[in-house]
Amino acid sequence: VASAALERDLGSVLPPESIVLEGTAAYLGDETEGRGLHGRADAVVLPGSADEVAHVLAWCYEHDVPLVPRGGGTGFAGGAVPLDGGVVVGLERLAGIRAFEPLLWRICVEAGMTTATVRRLARENGLLFPPDPGAAEQSQIGGNIATNAGGPHTFKYGTTGSWVTGLEVVVPPGEIVSVGGSIRKDVAGYDLKSLVVGSEGTLGIVTAAWLRLIPAPEATFPVAAFYAATHEGCAAIERVLGNGLVAAALEYLDRTTLKAAGSSFPAAVPSEAAFVVIAEADGSRSEADGLRDDLLDVLADGAVAVHAPTEPSTIAELWRWREGVSIAVTAQRGGKVSEDIVVPLDRLGEAIEETLAIGARHGLPACSFGHAGDGNLHSTFLVAPDDEDALAEAALAAEELFALAVRLGGSISGEHGVGWVKRGQLARQWGPRALELHAEIKRAFDPKGLLNPGKKLATHEAARI
Ligand SMILES: Cc1cc2nc3c(=O)[nH]c(=O)nc-3n(C[C@H](O)[C@H](O)[C@H](O)COP(=O)(O)OP(=O)(O)OC[C@H]3O[C@@H](n4cnc5c(N)ncnc54)[C@H](O)[C@@H]3O)c2cc1C
């Protein structure tokens, strides 16, 4: 419920069209609604320019009002959810192109442009913006930068941050700061740009970004291989690396995931299939052809079936199916607690089996799928969003997952960030001085702690303050 007094006061720094008076409920949640997280805001604003963002931040800083930056609301960590009131700053109206120079492989866009639009603009000009997080039609480039989003093609091309050469950010107490730009190299100062990348709206509000593009590969050929057991699939994944094959993507789905999503797979799924690996070859036509043959060789070894489409429509069908996997998994019970732990590649099989064991210990159906080549699992516990007991068990199960990730030499988060749901968990994997530096960086940017309070906190002590 918005506060009328606050909305009136914001009217002194923003034009009326930038203040949302009706339909504010759409700005209070993200993908964590499926695990019962709902927000409450005192006002929702949609600034139409970076200056307006600066005015809102300055006003909030002056009046000690918290702000929650918001992109497309597709996050899995509750980062965009206003948990304790304050002003939600949605970036959707800030969606223009500042500059586009296809012949120089670069574009500067405003933060609210959707990921799909950035990728389409690149594609229409023979270029590729490689980051491909799965909710591209809804997520925004600002949200992708704030979470340093990955996706299937991160294996070859890296996360969103690898493609950002410059940022415009509004920082407390309400100033617009620019770092980097259209340049491809810059080691002149501390890497403030990379600090903001992945900072989940806790250091500043991204208003625009310079992005690097590359010529689009001429051809892409996916290969999906089914195995009868997890260890056979994991061995195949390691063989891809061991044979020096630079796949563009290297994904996996376990048995339960396959059960949830298999009926819409664009080819027959063998009944004995318990694991699927999807790899993709890309490059010039001849490179992609050669790599596809090599992937087929390496992946067919021990597989019970292989599906390797070559037509653009059937290739698109396979990736569309992969994009729908998360939704098919959610549909099993209406909600899910899905984490994004990372482990060293050689521990992937162990983490997949252990996810099932953790679920069983808590009486929850569990599954995992994700970005195998990056050792990044979406370890998932299925819950009904209104089942308080199951949600409480899932929270305990998630704690065990984080402990597992750290024990295996990995990380509590490879994609979704810490947000609200993983607050305090970083203390599992960093030492005291590193945690102190983490807190000092936050204080340097946001001395009053008004930017996205409660989010990305490294320790439980910080969470209690
Ligand atoms: C079906 C599905 C598939 C997905 N697949 C992937 C995947 O493959 N890889 C992956 O990494 N993620 C994936 N995600 C998660 C999600 O899409 C990403 O985290 C995405 O980057 C979030 O962007 P958003 O614009 O929706 O941000 P939001 O959810 O609105 O916000 C996320 C965080 O960023 C902050 N933020 C947003 N915009 C700004 C800004 N302009 N300035 C400062 N802070 C800001 C918010 O405060 C919040 O902390 C998936 C989600 C869904 C629903």
The ligand as a Tripos MOL2 file, in Angstrom:
@<TRIPOS>MOLECULE
LIG
   53    58     1     0     0
SMALL
NO_CHARGES

@<TRIPOS>ATOM
      1 C1         12.5690  -18.3800  -16.3670 C.3       1 LIG1
      2 C2         13.7840  -17.7190  -15.7640 C.ar      1 LIG1
      3 C3         15.0420  -18.0840  -16.2020 C.ar      1 LIG1
      4 C4         16.1830  -17.4590  -15.6730 C.ar      1 LIG1
      5 N1         17.4050  -17.8240  -16.1450 N.ar      1 LIG1
      6 C5         18.5030  -17.2140  -15.6630 C.ar      1 LIG1
      7 C6         19.8000  -17.5650  -16.1510 C.ar      1 LIG1
      8 O1         19.9500  -18.4240  -17.0320 O.2       1 LIG1
      9 N2         20.8650  -16.9200  -15.6280 N.ar      1 LIG1
     10 C7         20.7310  -15.9630  -14.6560 C.ar      1 LIG1
     11 O2         21.7530  -15.4050  -14.2280 O.2       1 LIG1
     12 N3         19.5290  -15.6260  -14.1840 N.ar      1 LIG1
     13 C8         18.4170  -16.2170  -14.6530 C.ar      1 LIG1
     14 N4         17.1910  -15.8680  -14.1600 N.ar      1 LIG1
     15 C9         17.0960  -14.8800  -13.0770 C.3       1 LIG1
     16 C10        16.8930  -13.4180  -13.5280 C.3       1 LIG1
     17 O3         16.2770  -13.3670  -14.7980 O.3       1 LIG1
     18 C11        18.2050  -12.6540  -13.5330 C.3       1 LIG1
     19 O4         18.7100  -12.5540  -12.2110 O.3       1 LIG1
     20 C12        18.0870  -11.2370  -14.1330 C.3       1 LIG1
     21 O5         19.3830  -10.7060  -14.3100 O.3       1 LIG1
     22 C13        17.2720  -10.2890  -13.2640 C.3       1 LIG1
     23 O6         17.0050   -9.1230  -14.0180 O.3       1 LIG1
     24 P1         15.7310   -8.2210  -13.7090 P.3       1 LIG1
     25 O7         15.7840   -7.0510  -14.6210 O.co2     1 LIG1
     26 O8         14.5040   -9.0180  -13.7160 O.co2     1 LIG1
     27 O9         16.0970   -7.7430  -12.2250 O.3       1 LIG1
     28 P2         15.1990   -7.6770  -10.8880 P.3       1 LIG1
     29 O10        14.7050   -9.0220  -10.5150 O.co2     1 LIG1
     30 O11        14.1980   -6.5830  -11.0170 O.co2     1 LIG1
     31 O12        16.3090   -7.2220   -9.8610 O.3       1 LIG1
     32 C14        17.3960   -8.0520   -9.5430 C.3       1 LIG1
     33 C15        18.3810   -7.2760   -8.6440 C.3       1 LIG1
     34 O13        18.9920   -6.2250   -9.3920 O.3       1 LIG1
     35 C16        18.7220   -4.9610   -8.8230 C.3       1 LIG1
     36 N5         18.5070   -4.0410   -9.9590 N.ar      1 LIG1
     37 C17        17.6460   -4.1840  -10.9920 C.ar      1 LIG1
     38 N6         17.8120   -3.1770  -11.8690 N.ar      1 LIG1
     39 C18        18.7960   -2.3790  -11.3720 C.ar      1 LIG1
     40 C19        19.4290   -1.1920  -11.8150 C.ar      1 LIG1
     41 N7         19.0950   -0.5980  -12.9610 N.pl3     1 LIG1
     42 N8         20.4080   -0.6510  -11.0320 N.ar      1 LIG1
     43 C20        20.7790   -1.2270   -9.8720 C.ar      1 LIG1
     44 N9         20.2170   -2.3590   -9.4140 N.ar      1 LIG1
     45 C21        19.2410   -2.9230  -10.1550 C.ar      1 LIG1
     46 C22        17.5130   -5.1560   -7.9270 C.3       1 LIG1
     47 O14        17.5160   -4.2550   -6.8440 O.3       1 LIG1
     48 C23        17.7170   -6.5920   -7.4580 C.3       1 LIG1
     49 O15        18.6060   -6.6310   -6.3730 O.3       1 LIG1
     50 C24        16.0410  -16.4760  -14.6710 C.ar      1 LIG1
     51 C25        14.7620  -16.0970  -14.2380 C.ar      1 LIG1
     52 C26        13.6480  -16.7190  -14.7670 C.ar      1 LIG1
     53 C27        12.2960  -16.2840  -14.2820 C.3       1 LIG1
@<TRIPOS>BOND
     1     1     2 1
     2     2     3 ar
     3     2    52 ar
     4     3     4 ar
     5     4     5 ar
     6     4    50 ar
     7     5     6 ar
     8     6     7 ar
     9     6    13 1
    10     7     8 2
    11     7     9 ar
    12     9    10 ar
    13    10    11 2
    14    10    12 ar
    15    12    13 ar
    16    13    14 ar
    17    14    15 1
    18    14    50 ar
    19    15    16 1
    20    16    17 1
    21    16    18 1
    22    18    19 1
    23    18    20 1
    24    20    21 1
    25    20    22 1
    26    22    23 1
    27    23    24 1
    28    24    25 2
    29    24    26 1
    30    24    27 1
    31    27    28 1
    32    28    29 2
    33    28    30 1
    34    28    31 1
    35    31    32 1
    36    32    33 1
    37    33    34 1
    38    33    48 1
    39    34    35 1
    40    35    36 1
    41    35    46 1
    42    36    37 ar
    43    36    45 ar
    44    37    38 ar
    45    38    39 ar
    46    39    40 ar
    47    39    45 ar
    48    40    41 1
    49    40    42 ar
    50    42    43 ar
    51    43    44 ar
    52    44    45 ar
    53    46    47 1
    54    46    48 1
    55    48    49 1
    56    50    51 ar
    57    51    52 ar
    58    52    53 1
@<TRIPOS>SUBSTRUCTURE
     1 LIG1         1 GROUP 0 **** ****
